[in-house]
Amino acid sequence: MADRLYYGYLDTGALYRALAWKVHQRHIEPHDIDLIEALLSQTSLKLVADSNGFAIKIDGQLMDQKELRSPHVSQLASSIAVLPVVREWLLPIQQEVGKTGGVVAEGRDMGTRVFPQADIKFFLEADVNVRARRRQQEMSDKGKPVEYETVRDEMIMRDTRDQSRSIDPLRPSPEAIRIETSQQSVEEVIVQMMGRIAARL
């Protein structure tokens, strides 16, 4: 959708993964809030525009997408994402990108917390079994086969964690357009979203 609108694409989950990568590198446990807070005070995280939207530099190092998408980093990212200190630290970094507009932002609190004044908000939903099959296929296509049950269990764990966190829980904003995608292809979902956008112009 960002490509079709000629907008930048911001995957905010990648920011949490970048921090999780550093937490892992420093061998810090996700429940050790004091050490994580100290780590944040010594961390530089910047978004750099590139052909895919925005690349991430942490402490001057350009992050590799393969590292950010590893199962371990993804799970650790979900664990540290419940920490208020982490969410508050990342909030202005995300909001700075949206100040000039022309951005399609993806994340679990975009419409409720990061960009509450966004021109249009979508909340995409799908049955967890469908989502797990899609993720399993995605990983397989990347040469990283994984068991369906493992993917599904991790998704359920992450959803539960994100929905129950005390700050910025996963939920649709009241004005969000909700789209059930279980029986739709990517193209069908994009066409539906673009139609909604056109109707607002």
Secondary structure, 3 states (H helix, E strand, C coil): CHHHHCCEEEECHHHHHHHHHHHHHCCCCCCCHHHHHHHHHCCCEEEEEECCEEEEEECCEECCHHHHCCHHHHHHHHHHCCCHHHHHHHHHHHHHHHCCCCEEEECCCHHHHHCCCCCCCEEEECCHHHHHHHHHHHHHHCCCCCCHHHHHHHHHHHHHHHHHCCCCCCCCCCCCEEEECCCCCHHHHHHHHHHHHHHHC
